[in-house]
Amino acid sequence: MYNCIIIGAGPSGASAAYALAKQGHSVLILDRASFPRSKPCGGGVSPAIASWFDFDFTPVIDNTITQVRYTWKIGDPVEATLKNVKPMWMVNRSAFDQFILDQAIQKGARFQDNTEVTAIQPQTEGWTVKTPRETFTATYLIGADGVKSVIAQWLGLTNPKPSLAGSLEIKTSQPPQNLNKAYFEFGLLKNGYIWNFPKSYGYSISGAILRGNKANSAELKKQIFTYATEFGLDTSNATYTEYPLGLWRENQTLHSHNALLVGEAAGVLDPLTGEGIRPSIWTGLKASEAISQSLQGNPHAIAKYSDLVKQEWGNDLILAQRLAGLFYQFPQIAYKVGVKRPSAAQIMGQILCGELRYSDITEQAVSRLKKSLIPGMKG
Ligand SMILES: Cc1cc2nc3c(=O)[nH]c(=O)nc-3n(C[C@H](O)[C@H](O)[C@H](O)COP(=O)(O)OP(=O)(O)OC[C@H]3O[C@@H](n4cnc5c(N)ncnc54)[C@H](O)[C@@H]3O)c2cc1C
């Protein structure tokens, strides 16, 4: 019997496995995919995660971003250099995810890929986890199975609020001087935006619909391809994939009997920017702390995890949702009075580095937007 079985070996599950194995707990991590596996993603990672681990991520950082370029419907550009924040990392997701997993395996975690979890059953002392070939048992479970989490459903917990994103991977060689600038396009895609992250092997162009209940898949694809062509890229050999995003629901409960949800299964993706890797890793690490404490006899540790995520991340995500609602409803004004402000790039850089919270900026940003929307309120 394992101390913990983790379902899903993405950044959230692998980080939880690493932290638990490092504490000397027995961990089994199961994933239905064959690893290293690809994941539709821009691969932009906040450097803030470096301080959460005792190993060095350098081997999987392809390049770093120090400059940003914003556009409105391909025109009206603004460029800014990120000052006083650490450069943002660009990673290839299959290498990045495998790297964290390898660190967990080195600490003693057992990993099995090509292994889909098909059922879970509560026992008096923990859980039975069924896969097509084998059945495993553990005292604790972590559901790290991503946005369409079946573990959440089986635990009777709510799935995150679904949204939609598309990813266009274009392989092309490019000069090193292109590798430090990231591109953000507003206006072309309704109710969302497009981000274009350079890598040494090409471009990852992502688009996400972050407002409203009805995501238009055809429109998403059309605008991502339009953007790529306008950017001057040949899309004839590009790979396009659509994938849902999991957004936070107010009052989301993330635990059940000896079981916790982490990462996008828990809906911790930022509804304004689409950032999911840093919050997913954070929840993985916090879940591992809760399980460690519970194993040491703290009877409240598991329930406290839900409260902690809500307080430390969920409340901020609600503010981000409020901001995203206004931002993507009135994108042209938001671009003019928000994105184009000289301080905007620094503020977003600080948010991504965890140096600023949405609670620090939302009130002022909403009031600035409202003043621009309501005639007579302009200061
Ligand atoms: C187009 C796009 C662009 C994005 N760009 C960025 C970006 O630039 N920066 C950023 O921070 N975030 C980005 N994100 C979000 C980011 O990719 C996710 O938030 C992140 O992958 C979530 O990690 P996770 O560990 O929770 O889940 P995942 O990475 O989704 O991993 C879940 C794992 O669970 C496994 N699994 C599922 N069901 C089962 C089962 N029944 N049994 C066994 N295994 C199972 C899957 O195979 C998978 O490996 C983007 C997302 C999209 C769609």
Ligand as a Chemical Component Dictionary entry (heavy atoms), coordinates in Angstrom:
data_LIG
# 
_chem_comp.id                   LIG 
_chem_comp.type                 NON-POLYMER 
_chem_comp.pdbx_formal_charge   0 
_chem_comp.three_letter_code    LIG 
# 
loop_
_chem_comp_atom.comp_id 
_chem_comp_atom.atom_id 
_chem_comp_atom.alt_atom_id 
_chem_comp_atom.type_symbol 
_chem_comp_atom.charge 
_chem_comp_atom.model_Cartn_x 
_chem_comp_atom.model_Cartn_y 
_chem_comp_atom.model_Cartn_z 
_chem_comp_atom.pdbx_ordinal 
LIG C1  C1  C 0 -3.250 26.400 -25.773 1  
LIG C2  C2  C 0 -2.790 26.519 -24.333 2  
LIG C3  C3  C 0 -1.723 27.355 -24.024 3  
LIG C4  C4  C 0 -1.281 27.476 -22.699 4  
LIG N1  N1  N 0 -0.187 28.275 -22.445 5  
LIG C5  C5  C 0 0.268  28.385 -21.175 6  
LIG C6  C6  C 0 1.445  29.139 -20.897 7  
LIG O1  O1  O 0 2.112  29.674 -21.792 8  
LIG N2  N2  N 0 1.851  29.241 -19.601 9  
LIG C7  C7  C 0 1.152  28.651 -18.577 10 
LIG O2  O2  O 0 1.543  28.812 -17.406 11 
LIG N3  N3  N 0 0.067  27.886 -18.815 12 
LIG C8  C8  C 0 -0.382 27.720 -20.090 13 
LIG N4  N4  N 0 -1.453 26.900 -20.348 14 
LIG C9  C9  C 0 -2.080 26.158 -19.229 15 
LIG C10 C10 C 0 -1.233 24.919 -18.838 16 
LIG O3  O3  O 0 -0.922 24.172 -19.987 17 
LIG C11 C11 C 0 -2.013 24.053 -17.826 18 
LIG O4  O4  O 0 -2.554 24.888 -16.839 19 
LIG C12 C12 C 0 -1.139 22.981 -17.158 20 
LIG O5  O5  O 0 -0.732 22.003 -18.083 21 
LIG C13 C13 C 0 -1.920 22.284 -16.035 22 
LIG O6  O6  O 0 -1.087 21.290 -15.459 23 
LIG P1  P1  P 0 -1.706 20.033 -14.703 24 
LIG O7  O7  O 0 -0.582 19.291 -14.106 25 
LIG O8  O8  O 0 -2.802 20.457 -13.818 26 
LIG O9  O9  O 0 -2.432 19.158 -15.851 27 
LIG P2  P2  P 0 -1.923 18.580 -17.230 28 
LIG O10 O10 O 0 -0.639 19.181 -17.634 29 
LIG O11 O11 O 0 -3.073 18.712 -18.161 30 
LIG O12 O12 O 0 -1.652 17.049 -16.917 31 
LIG C14 C14 C 0 -2.709 16.163 -16.616 32 
LIG C15 C15 C 0 -2.233 14.738 -16.859 33 
LIG O13 O13 O 0 -3.225 13.837 -16.395 34 
LIG C16 C16 C 0 -3.251 12.703 -17.254 35 
LIG N5  N5  N 0 -4.551 12.036 -17.098 36 
LIG C17 C17 C 0 -5.784 12.539 -17.351 37 
LIG N6  N6  N 0 -6.742 11.639 -17.064 38 
LIG C18 C18 C 0 -6.100 10.526 -16.605 39 
LIG C19 C19 C 0 -6.536 9.251  -16.151 40 
LIG N7  N7  N 0 -7.854 8.905  -16.074 41 
LIG N8  N8  N 0 -5.610 8.349  -15.772 42 
LIG C20 C20 C 0 -4.294 8.644  -15.828 43 
LIG N9  N9  N 0 -3.816 9.844  -16.245 44 
LIG C21 C21 C 0 -4.708 10.770 -16.620 45 
LIG C22 C22 C 0 -3.017 13.301 -18.638 46 
LIG O14 O14 O 0 -2.513 12.347 -19.550 47 
LIG C23 C23 C 0 -2.003 14.419 -18.341 48 
LIG O15 O15 O 0 -0.665 14.005 -18.543 49 
LIG C24 C24 C 0 -1.921 26.750 -21.656 50 
LIG C25 C25 C 0 -2.994 25.892 -21.977 51 
LIG C26 C26 C 0 -3.422 25.758 -23.294 52 
LIG C27 C27 C 0 -4.549 24.805 -23.604 53 
# 
loop_
_chem_comp_bond.comp_id 
_chem_comp_bond.atom_id_1 
_chem_comp_bond.atom_id_2 
_chem_comp_bond.value_order 
_chem_comp_bond.pdbx_ordinal 
LIG C1  C2  SING 1  
LIG C2  C3  SING 2  
LIG C2  C26 DOUB 3  
LIG C3  C4  DOUB 4  
LIG C4  N1  SING 5  
LIG C4  C24 SING 6  
LIG N1  C5  DOUB 7  
LIG C5  C6  SING 8  
LIG C5  C8  SING 9  
LIG C6  O1  DOUB 10 
LIG C6  N2  SING 11 
LIG N2  C7  SING 12 
LIG C7  O2  DOUB 13 
LIG C7  N3  SING 14 
LIG N3  C8  DOUB 15 
LIG C8  N4  SING 16 
LIG N4  C9  SING 17 
LIG N4  C24 SING 18 
LIG C9  C10 SING 19 
LIG C10 O3  SING 20 
LIG C10 C11 SING 21 
LIG C11 O4  SING 22 
LIG C11 C12 SING 23 
LIG C12 O5  SING 24 
LIG C12 C13 SING 25 
LIG C13 O6  SING 26 
LIG O6  P1  SING 27 
LIG P1  O7  DOUB 28 
LIG P1  O8  SING 29 
LIG P1  O9  SING 30 
LIG O9  P2  SING 31 
LIG P2  O10 DOUB 32 
LIG P2  O11 SING 33 
LIG P2  O12 SING 34 
LIG O12 C14 SING 35 
LIG C14 C15 SING 36 
LIG C15 O13 SING 37 
LIG C15 C23 SING 38 
LIG O13 C16 SING 39 
LIG C16 N5  SING 40 
LIG C16 C22 SING 41 
LIG N5  C17 SING 42 
LIG N5  C21 SING 43 
LIG C17 N6  DOUB 44 
LIG N6  C18 SING 45 
LIG C18 C19 SING 46 
LIG C18 C21 DOUB 47 
LIG C19 N7  SING 48 
LIG C19 N8  DOUB 49 
LIG N8  C20 SING 50 
LIG C20 N9  DOUB 51 
LIG N9  C21 SING 52 
LIG C22 O14 SING 53 
LIG C22 C23 SING 54 
LIG C23 O15 SING 55 
LIG C24 C25 DOUB 56 
LIG C25 C26 SING 57 
LIG C26 C27 SING 58 
# 
